[in-house]
Structures are given as C-alpha cells and as structure tokens.
Amino acid sequence: MKRTVFLLLGLAVACEYIKPTFPVLGYEEDDRACRDGIDNDRDGLIDCHDPDCLERVTFCGENVPNFPLPFEVPENTLERCWDTYDNDGNGQFDCGDRACQGLLEACCVREFDNESCSDGIDNDGNGFADCADFGCRRGKFVNVCVEDSTATCQDKRDNDGDGDVDCRDEDCALIAECTESNCTDGNDNNGDGRTDCEDPTCKSQAACRTPENTLAACSDGVDNDGNRFIDCADFSCSRSTVQEILDYCASLPQETSLATCSDGVDNDGNGFTDCGDFSCSRSTMQEILDYCASLPQENTLDTCKNGVDDDNNGFTDCNDFSCSRSTNVEVVDYCLSVGENTFDKCKNGIDDDNNGFVDCNDFSCSQSELPDVRAACQESINGDAACQDGLDNDQDTFIDCDDFDCSWDPNITVCPGRRVCE
C-alpha cells in the first residue's frame, strides 16, 4: 500500500491504514473476538456473555434442534440457562428467559449488589445502569437505590433511578431539607424548582391558604384553601350563599342522570366514569341503579376465569379485586388455585399467574404470608445455620455458600468472600 504523508503545521502526519493483527480494543463483534476468552471491549462481559457477540455472530445464538425436544422442562437451572436451548418452549432461551434472569447464579443479571449498583456502569449490558436497572432497584442485596434520607436527598444524584433528583423526588418530601422553610420569601428554599405557595409543602400553611368563596376562586381549578377540594367540589362553593356561585356550580355537568351515567364520559371530572362513579352506582334514582345493575359484572366463577375484562375496568379475572377479594368462596378458592402462592409454584420456574414475574421475583412468593414459601425464596432465612447445614434449603440446586442467598448476604458470616459472575 502506498504511504502518503501530509505536512500539517510542520509535523509529518502518516495517513496509511494498517490492519490490526487482532480485533481493535473496544469491539467484541466477530468470530475471533467472540471466542478468544478475552473481554476485548472491556465491558466486563466476555465472548458469548456479551450482547455484542449475541447479536453479531451466529455461534452465540440459540441452538435449535433438527427435531422437537421430547419434552419441555423449566429453564431454571444453571445448566439449562447456558445450554443455548429454549428448554421450556416459551420462545426465550437462556438469559433471555425470565426464569434464568431470576436465577442470580446464572449471572444473567450482574447488577444486584451495592457495589455494582453504584459504579456508574451498565454491568450487564442491558441498557440500564445502576439504580435505573430493575436488578438494582428490586435487588434484595441492594440498599443504595433509595432517595429518602438527608444524605441521598442532597447529593445531586437520582439515587433510586426514577428520574427525579433530590428534593424533586416525592420520596424526599418528608425530609426537613426538602421543605420550603419560608413560604413567603420568594425563594425556592428546597431547590425543587417550586417557590413559596407553588411548593406542595406550603399548600397547607396559613400563608398559602386563601378563601375559596368567590366566583373566581370557585372556577379556577385550584385548591385555594388547601383542603384538597377544588372549586364546586368544595362545600364553600357548592353551598355558597352567593347566588352567582351557586348558578355556576349548577351549570356544570353532573353525573346524576341516566343519560350522564351511561354516556361513557366523566362528566363531573372526578376521575370516575358512569357506574364507576359513586354518584351513579349509589344514586337515589332507581332507574340509574337498575342500569348499573344490568351491566356486565366480574364477580362470578365464570367471569373470573374467562380471560375477559367483563366489567371493563382495566383488570381481568383474578387481577380484579371483584374476583380476588370476592365474598364468593368458590371464586376466592379459584383465584388462590391459579395464583403464584404455594411452595411448589414458587420454585417451578413458571409464571403461574401470568403477571410477568416468575417464582421468587414475584412478590406473591418473596413476600408471601406463608413461612415455607418465604423460606423457599431465601436460603439465608435462618441465617448462618442454613448456610452451613449442607442442605439445599430453598431447593434451587445451590447449597450453602454456593447459593448467592448466602454468599451475597452481608448478614451471613460463614461465607467469606463472595462468589462473582465472571
């Protein structure tokens, strides 16, 4: 190749391209770099563990057999989470399967301790770093993803990864440093971007309360007197002695007729529509009560198991309180039977209740009221004793210090040195 040299400010600059012998540092995206055992791009992920390789080379992808597997088994063991097969036939394989992501020992999730959740690095290459990653925000070994103390509410960081920093975060509302110390000085004392009476912490103070008893105050959409009732929803307006205010309130659409209780519109703007509004469902007008009673309900065994949102309230079957908290015993028994709430269901690698969370990643398991279910979700439930008894107490195939519940729990003293994902 011809070598060309330019003179730039008296310096010779070589423009010849020399092909590197090995992949350039910063890339892990070809056959050689994805099978050399080296973390070429220094992102903490080696070869097929790196999403770059998974996307760009064929041998890191799913292995599809020429014939169907004779049977489908849960993808919830270390072996099945790294065998490149979709063992449970749900369309996801290995670390792409939620069941594998829930098995910390499989190292699909690499952000689940205080160190990895506060280093500013997207350790598992999933596009979310630190507390923006569910592995951190929901990690049982993580306590750095909170924004509710004097320190975390003043450090100019979004500690819990919810997009709000310091006093702008509602979790900091009760911290003294986040209250508007003076509601009449014209300054944003707590630095949340809201000054004086515009700040929620000032709303209830006398300096920020004004009577809601004029036509202007009763029609401005503001809770002027800080009693949590706005305009004509406030008795000071709806029961005013001023006729023009009464006339104004009377002119507003009300949810008090059969027509307004069946038009699909939130006429009184209170957030509830038609028979979902007490003014309809608890009306004194029989025709309205009859209408509401005639609508489809989701409170029988059939409607609580048909997969349809019968009452059109956004919740289906046992995810609807009208089913899960029904007074009908057979409905409650059914909802219990399909829930992810027993020892077996919390260890089978299946999302039994179809809510997107599998086994101990589901609060119905990890926060179960049943002691044996909670124990199944935590090897260290009995502390050091359970972590040195030679038993697989939570039946996740990992025993004692080989179980992250023991080796990563700072309260366990019998497992010195944590096992890491490499």
N, C-alpha and C positions, 0 to 999 in steps of 0.2 A: 504494500500500500504506500502511495506517495505521501511523504511527510511535508506538511505545509506549515510555515512559521510566519506569524504576523508580528510586527513591531508595535507595541502599544505602550506609549509613554516611556519609550526607551527600553522596555522589557520584552524579552522574547517569550511569546505565548505559543505553546505547542497545541495544534488542533487535531492531531492524529488520534483516532479512536483505536484503543487496544482492547480486544475482547478479553474479559477476565477469565482466569482458569477455572474459578469456582463461582457459584451464584454470588451476586453482589450483596453485601450485608444490607439488610433492610427488606429482603424479599424471600419468601418461602412459598414458591408457587410453581415449581417444575419438578419433574420426576426425580432428579438427583437431590434437590434440596429437601424434598418431602420424604426421603427415606435414608438420610445420612446420619440420623441421630443427633443432629445439631439444631439448636434454636437459632436459625440463620437471621431472623429479623428481630431477635432479642425481645420478643413479646411475652416470654415465659411459657410459650406453647411450642412443643416440638413435633415435627412431622405431621402425622395424621391427627394429632390432638389440636393442631392449628386450623382454624376455619379457612385460612387461605388455601391450605392443601385440600381440604374437604371440597372446596369449590372448584379448584383448578386442575386437579389430577384425578384420573379415573380410579386408581387403585385404593384411594381413601374413601370411596363411596360405598353405598350399600351393596352387599353381596346377595344377589337374587338367585336362588337355586333354579335349576332347569325343571324341577318338578316341585309341586307344592309340599311344604313340610307336612309330615304325617299328622302332626297335632300342634296346636298353638299353646304356648306356655307364657306365663307372665315374664315381662322383661324387667326383672327386679333383682338380679344377682350381678356380681362383678363380672363374671364370665359372659353372661348374656348382654351386658352393657358395652362390651368391647369386641363382640364377635362379628360385627357388621351385618347381622341378620335382623330382620323385623320379626322377632320371635313371637310376639303376641298378635301379629297381623293387623295392627291398627293404623298402618301407614307411616309410622315413625320408627326409626331404628336407633339403637344405641343412645348417644347423648341427645338426640333429637326427641327422644321419648320422655315424657314427663316422669314416668316411673324411674328412669335412670337418673334424671335430674334430682329426684328426691332421695337418691342413694348417694350421700356425700362421698362415701368411699370410692365411688366410681370416678370421682374427680371431674365430673361434667360441669359442676359448679365450683369455681375456685375463689369465689369471694364470699366467705362466710365466717370470717373471724375479724377481730378489731383491727389487726394489722393490715390485712388485705382490703378492708373496707374503709381505710383512711389514708391510702397511699397515693391517691390520685390516678391510679392506673386501672384500666379495664382488664383485669387479670384473666378473665375467662373469654375475652374476645367476643362478647355478645352485644357490644354496642353501648353498654351501660357500665359506668364506673362507680365504685364506692356505694354511697347510700342511694344512688339512683337505680341500683341493681336490687331486684327483689331478694336475691340471695343475701344481701346485707340488711335490707330493711326488715326482712322476715326471719333473719338468721337467729337461731336460738343461742349462738355463741357470740352474738354481736350486741354491744351496748353503746356503740359510738354513734348510732344513727337516731339520735333524739335531739330535739331542739326545745328543751323545756327547763333549762337552768340558767342562772345568771351568766355562767361562763359561755354556754352554747348560744345564748341569745344576744351576745355582744361580740362574737368573734368574726363577724362579717362573712360567715360561711353558711351554706344551706346544708346543715348537718343531717337532716333527715331526707334530703333529696326530693322534697315536694315542690320545689320551685320558689319557695318563699324564704327570704333570708332574715334572720334575727327578728326584730320586732314586727316585721311584716308577716311573720308566721303566727297563725292563730294559737299554736301551741305555746307561744311566749306571752300570751295575753295576761296571764296571772303573775308574771314576773314583774317585780316592782320597777325595774329599769325600763320596762316597756309600757308603763302607764304614762299618760300625758299629765305630768306633775302639776302643771299650771294650765288650766283650760281657758284662760283669758289673756295670755301674754303675747299672742300672735306668733308663737314659736312652735315648731314641731319638736317638742321636748324628747320624745322617744324615738325619733328618726324613722318612723314608719311611713312617712310621706303624707300624713294627715295631720292637720293643725287644729288645735283647740276643739271646738264643738264638732268638727268633722271627724274627730277620732272617736271610735266606738267606746273607748274607756272614759270619755267625757259625757256621753249621752245622758247618763243618769244623774249627773251632777246638777245642782240647782242653777249654776251659771249657764247651763246649756238647755234648760227647760223653759219653754215659752208656752203660754196657754194655747190650747187647740180649740178655740171658741169663736173664731171669725170665719167668714166665708172663704177668705184667702187661705187660712190655716187648715180649713176643712176640705180643701180641694187641691192641695199642693203635693200630695203623695208623700209627705214627710211626717214622721212621728215627732211632732214638735214638742210634746210634753214628756217624751221619753217613757211612756207607759206601755210601749210595744203594740199599741193600737193606732192605726193610721186613718185619718180623715173620718169617713162615715162609719168605720168600724169602731170608732171611739165614741162612747156614750156622750162625751162632751160636745160632739157634733150631732149624732143621730137623735139625741134627746135635748137638743139645744132649745132655748126659749126664743131664739131669733128665727123668725119665720123664713127669711131668705135661705138660711142654712138648712132648715127642715125641708124646704121646697127643693133645694139642691140634692139633698140626700134621697128624697122621694123620687127624683127624676132619674136616678141611677138604675141600671138594670138589676133586677133582683132574681134570685134563684128560688122563686116562691110560687110558680105556677106550673101546671103540667107541661105547658109549651117550653118554658125555660129549663125544666127538669128532664127534658128529652131531646134537646137540640144539639147535644154534643159539645156545647160551649160552656166555658167557665164564666158565666155571666157576671158574677159578683167579684171576680178576680181574686178569689181567696186560695187558689191553687187546687180546688176540688171541683170536679165536673159532674153535673147531673146527680145520679143516685149515689155518687161517691161523696157528695156534699150532705152534711147533716141536715141542712135546710130542706133537702128533698127527702132523704131516707128517713128522717124523723119529723116529717111535716105533719101538720094537724089536718091536712086535706086528704081525705080518704082516697080520692082519685089518684093522687100522687103516690100514696103508699101502695095502692094496688098496682100502679105502673111499675114501681121499683120492685115489687114482689114478683112481677111477671118476667123480669129479666133473668137471663141465664145465671145460675149460681155455681160456685165451685166449692161445694161442701158435702158432696156425696161420694161414696166409694168409687162410683163410675167416673164422675167428673174429676176426681183427684188422681186418676191413673190413666187418663186418656191422652196425655201429652198435649192437651189443648188449654189455652188460657181462656177458659169458659166465661169468666166474668170480666175479661178484657181489662184487667188492672195491672198488667205487665208481669205477673207472676204465675207460673204454671205448676199445676199439681201440688206436690209436697213442698215446693218452694213458696207456696202461697200460705199465709197464716190461716186462711179459712180452712185449709186442709191440715197442716201440721199442728195447728192448735185447735182443731175441731173438738166439739163436745161429743162427737160420734166415735165411740170406742173402736169400731171396725176401721174407720178412716185413720185414726191415730195409730192403730196397730199396723196398718198397711204402710204408712209413712215411716214407721220405725223399721219395718222389714226391708225397705228399699234404701234406707239411709246408710251412710258410711260411719257406723257407730258401734260395731262389735269388734272383739279381738281379731277374729278371722278376717273381717272385711278391712281392717286397718293394717293388714300385713299381706294382702293378696296381690298387690301391685295393680289393682284395678280402680278406676274412678267410679265407684259403685253408684254414687248419687249424681253423676254427670254434671258436676259443678266446676270442672276444670282442675281440681286438686286431688291428688292421689295419696291414699293412706295417711301417713303422719304429716304430710303437707297440708292436709285438710284439718281445719280447726275442730271439726266434729270428732276427730281422732286425738290430735295433740292436746286438745283442751276438754277431752271427754270427762263426764262426771263419773265414769266407771274406772276405778283404780287400776284394773288389769289392762284396760285399753291405754291409759296414760303410761303405764309401765312399759307397754309394748312399744311406745314411741320414745322411750328414753332408757337406754341401758343403765344410765347412772342414776335412776330413780332412787336407788338405795345407797348411793354414794360409793365409797371405796370398796365396800363389801361386795357389791355386784360386779365391780370391775376387776376382781381378782379371785372369783369363785370358779373359774374355768367353765362357766355356763354361758350359753347364748341367750341371755335373759329376754331380750326383745325379739328373738327369732328372726334376725336379719342376716344371718350367716356369718356375722362378725362377733368374735368373742373377746371380752375384756379389753385390753389396751389396743387390740386391732380394730375396735369399734370406735368411730370418731366421737360417739357419745361419751366415751371415757377419755380418750387421748386428747380431745379438744376442750373438755370441760375444765375451766380453771379451778373448780372446786374439788376436782379429783386429784388426790396426791400420790396415788400408786402408779400413775402412768407418766413418769418423767420423760420429757422430750416428745413433741407431737409428731405424729405421722403427717407427712406433707404430700401434696399432689405433685408429682414430677413427670 
